[in-house]
Amino acid sequence: MYKEVLRSIENIEIYPVISLLIFVIFFVIMFIWVLTVPKNYIDHMKSLPMEEDEITKKEP
């Protein structure tokens, strides 16, 4: 049943290509961002859970 529905849609072969293109573009953008992100931003994010000026509630 689903095969017949999919066969009846015109230009359906473009959808997998579009999906792959979106994935590759997203991956490339994230890769470029990782390479260009400032070092101090990464250090700041890395130290967020370890900041000592916050009071943390300890469970007994």
C-alpha positions as CSV (number, residue, x, y, z in Angstrom):
1,M,0.0,0.0,0.0
2,Y,2.7,2.5,1.0
3,K,4.7,1.7,-2.1
4,E,1.8,2.6,-4.3
5,V,1.3,5.9,-2.5
6,L,4.9,6.8,-2.7
7,R,5.0,5.8,-6.4
8,S,2.1,8.1,-7.1
9,I,3.9,11.2,-5.7
10,E,5.6,13.1,-8.4
11,N,9.3,14.0,-7.9
12,I,9.6,12.0,-4.7
13,E,13.2,11.0,-5.6
14,I,14.3,14.5,-4.7
15,Y,13.4,14.1,-1.0
16,P,16.3,11.8,-0.1
17,V,18.7,14.1,-1.9
18,I,17.4,17.1,0.0
19,S,17.6,15.2,3.3
20,L,21.2,14.3,2.7
21,L,22.0,17.8,1.6
22,I,20.5,19.2,4.8
23,F,22.5,16.8,6.9
24,V,25.8,17.5,5.1
25,I,25.3,21.3,5.3
26,F,24.6,21.1,9.0
27,F,27.6,18.8,9.6
28,V,29.9,21.2,7.7
29,I,28.6,24.3,9.6
30,M,29.1,22.6,12.9
31,F,32.6,21.5,11.9
32,I,33.5,25.0,10.9
33,W,32.0,26.4,14.2
34,V,34.1,23.9,16.2
35,L,37.3,25.0,14.4
36,T,36.6,28.7,14.8
37,V,35.1,28.9,18.3
38,P,37.3,31.1,20.6
39,K,39.4,29.2,23.1
40,N,38.1,31.3,26.0
41,Y,34.5,30.4,25.2
42,I,35.5,26.7,25.4
43,D,37.3,27.2,28.6
44,H,34.4,29.1,30.1
45,M,31.9,26.3,29.1
46,K,34.3,23.7,30.4
47,S,34.5,25.3,33.8
48,L,30.8,26.1,34.3
49,P,30.0,22.9,36.3
50,M,33.1,23.4,38.5
51,E,32.7,27.1,39.5
52,E,33.2,27.4,43.2
53,D,31.4,30.6,43.8
54,E,28.0,28.9,43.6
55,I,26.5,27.2,46.6
56,T,25.5,23.7,45.8
57,K,23.0,21.8,47.8
58,K,24.4,18.5,49.0
59,E,22.0,15.6,49.6
60,P,22.7,13.5,52.8
